[in-house]
Amino acid sequence: MTTPSTRTDVVIRTYGPGQVAPLVDTIADIWADAHPEIVDTPGAATDGLSVPALRRQVLGHVRHHQEGFTLVAAYAHSSMIGFGYAFPCTPEYWYGPELLPQIPEHVRAGRLMGLCELAVTPAWQNQGIGTRLHAALLKAINPEWASLLVRPDNTTGRALYDRLGYRYAGPYRNTPDGPEFDLLLLRIDSEPVPPDGGDR
């Protein structure tokens, strides 16, 4: 059996903001396949957790974060099977006024990458692809800190982020009446993130 670290049939490609629009439908399909617990949850659409909301989110981030916006995609046999995207951002933008005072000053002073999405289609999960996508984003953006939001009930995603070294930093809401997320934080070591290990 082939291990994740020796697979040669999965290729990671990196895209800048001007290359994202033609890929939005494909990444939206992968996101929906990877998050059935969200897509099928009553009220998810009103919470901004839907395929149309994802499309709007991606294109909005492309428009407003041109500097450093990076999309990475995993391909097997010419078909996209996973993706992730992130961009450099300020602590004020990412953490918001309520959570910002709880973030230590040395964290706020470092280069920050906001990781917005990371998803792998279910048939290809647990083969190291999520780790490779994450490593490609870190290489492209070169932050000192990475941060992301994850739903508390997303146990699969949380397990991956725990393995990558992310730690809980506090609760976060995009809007006052929106769903609560866990905000996670990762200090980037000088050593590269290993491309192997079971994950999604």
C-alpha positions in Angstrom: 0.0 0.0 0.0 1.3 3.4 -0.9 1.9 5.8 2.0 1.0 9.5 1.8 4.6 10.6 1.8 5.4 8.5 -1.3 2.4 9.2 -3.5 3.2 10.4 -6.9 -0.3 10.6 -8.3 -1.3 13.7 -6.3 0.0 17.1 -7.5 -0.3 20.4 -5.7 -0.7 23.5 -7.7 -0.6 27.1 -6.5 -2.8 30.0 -7.9 -2.8 33.7 -7.4 -5.9 35.9 -7.2 -6.3 36.4 -10.9 -6.5 32.7 -11.5 -9.2 31.8 -9.0 -12.6 32.7 -10.7 -12.6 29.8 -13.2 -12.0 27.4 -10.2 -14.8 28.6 -7.9 -17.4 26.1 -9.0 -15.0 23.1 -8.6 -13.8 24.1 -5.2 -17.4 24.8 -4.1 -18.3 21.2 -5.1 -15.4 19.8 -3.1 -16.3 22.0 -0.1 -19.9 20.6 -0.2 -18.7 17.0 -0.5 -16.3 17.5 2.4 -18.9 19.1 4.7 -22.1 17.2 4.4 -22.8 17.8 8.1 -22.9 21.6 7.3 -24.7 21.5 3.9 -27.5 19.2 5.3 -28.0 21.1 8.6 -31.2 23.1 8.8 -30.4 26.8 9.1 -26.9 26.4 7.7 -27.7 28.7 4.7 -29.0 31.4 6.9 -25.7 31.1 9.0 -23.7 31.7 5.8 -22.7 28.1 5.5 -23.8 27.1 2.0 -22.3 26.6 -1.4 -23.6 30.1 -2.6 -22.1 31.7 0.5 -18.8 29.9 -0.1 -18.7 31.2 -3.7 -19.4 34.8 -2.5 -16.8 34.4 0.3 -14.0 33.3 -2.0 -14.7 35.9 -4.7 -15.0 38.6 -2.0 -11.7 37.6 -0.5 -10.1 37.7 -3.9 -11.3 41.2 -4.5 -10.3 42.6 -1.1 -7.0 40.7 -0.4 -5.2 40.8 -3.7 -1.8 41.2 -2.0 -0.7 37.7 -1.1 -4.0 35.8 -1.7 -3.1 32.2 -2.5 -5.2 29.2 -3.5 -3.6 25.8 -3.5 -5.3 22.8 -5.2 -4.6 19.0 -5.1 -5.0 17.1 -8.4 -5.2 13.4 -9.0 -5.4 12.1 -12.6 -6.1 15.7 -13.7 -9.1 16.1 -11.4 -9.1 18.5 -8.4 -9.6 16.5 -5.2 -8.8 19.2 -2.6 -8.1 22.8 -2.1 -7.2 25.5 0.5 -6.8 29.2 0.4 -5.4 31.9 2.7 -4.0 35.4 2.7 -1.9 37.7 4.8 -4.0 39.9 7.0 -3.8 42.3 10.0 -4.7 41.1 13.5 -7.4 43.8 13.6 -9.1 42.3 10.5 -8.8 38.7 11.5 -9.5 38.6 15.2 -12.1 41.4 15.4 -12.5 44.0 18.2 -13.9 41.5 20.7 -11.2 38.8 20.5 -8.2 41.1 19.6 -7.6 42.1 23.3 -7.2 38.5 24.2 -4.5 37.8 21.6 -1.0 38.2 23.1 1.0 41.2 21.9 3.8 39.1 20.4 1.2 37.2 18.3 -0.4 40.5 17.1 3.1 41.8 16.1 3.9 38.8 13.9 3.1 38.2 10.2 -0.3 36.6 10.2 -1.9 34.2 7.6 -5.7 33.8 7.7 -6.5 30.3 6.6 -10.1 30.5 5.2 -10.8 27.1 3.8 -9.1 23.7 3.6 -11.1 20.8 2.2 -10.4 17.4 0.6 -13.1 15.3 -1.1 -14.0 12.3 1.2 -12.6 9.6 -1.1 -9.1 11.2 -0.7 -9.2 12.0 2.9 -6.7 10.5 5.4 -4.0 10.3 2.9 -1.9 13.3 3.8 -3.4 15.7 1.2 -4.7 18.2 3.7 -1.2 18.4 5.3 0.4 19.0 1.9 -2.1 21.7 1.0 -1.5 23.4 4.3 2.3 23.2 3.9 2.0 24.7 0.4 0.1 27.7 1.8 2.7 28.3 4.5 5.5 28.1 1.9 3.7 30.6 -0.4 2.7 33.1 2.3 5.6 32.6 4.8 3.8 33.8 7.9 4.9 33.7 11.5 1.5 32.8 12.7 -1.5 31.1 11.0 -5.1 31.3 12.3 -8.4 29.8 11.2 -12.0 29.3 12.3 -13.5 25.9 12.7 -17.0 24.8 13.8 -16.9 23.1 17.2 -18.8 20.1 15.8 -16.3 19.7 12.9 -14.4 16.8 14.5 -12.7 15.7 11.3 -11.3 19.2 10.6 -10.4 19.8 14.2 -8.4 16.5 14.3 -6.4 17.6 11.3 -5.7 21.1 12.8 -4.7 19.5 16.1 -2.2 17.3 14.3 -0.8 20.4 12.5 -0.3 22.1 15.8 -3.1 24.6 16.0 -4.3 25.6 19.5 -7.6 27.1 20.7 -7.4 30.9 21.1 -11.1 31.7 21.8 -14.6 31.8 20.5 -15.5 33.8 17.5 -18.6 35.0 15.7 -18.7 36.6 12.3 -21.8 38.4 13.2 -23.5 39.0 16.6 -26.2 36.5 15.9 -24.2 34.1 13.8 -22.8 30.7 14.7 -19.9 30.4 17.1 -16.6 29.1 15.8 -13.4 28.1 17.6 -10.6 30.3 16.6 -7.3 28.4 16.4 -3.8 29.7 16.3 -0.5 28.2 15.0 3.0 29.4 15.6 5.0 28.6 12.5 8.4 27.0 13.3 11.4 27.5 11.2 11.3 23.8 10.3 8.9 23.0 7.3 5.7 21.2 8.0 6.1 17.5 7.1 4.1 16.5 4.1 3.1 13.1 5.5 0.8 11.9 8.3 -2.8 10.8 8.2 -5.2 13.6 7.7 -7.9 14.9 5.4 
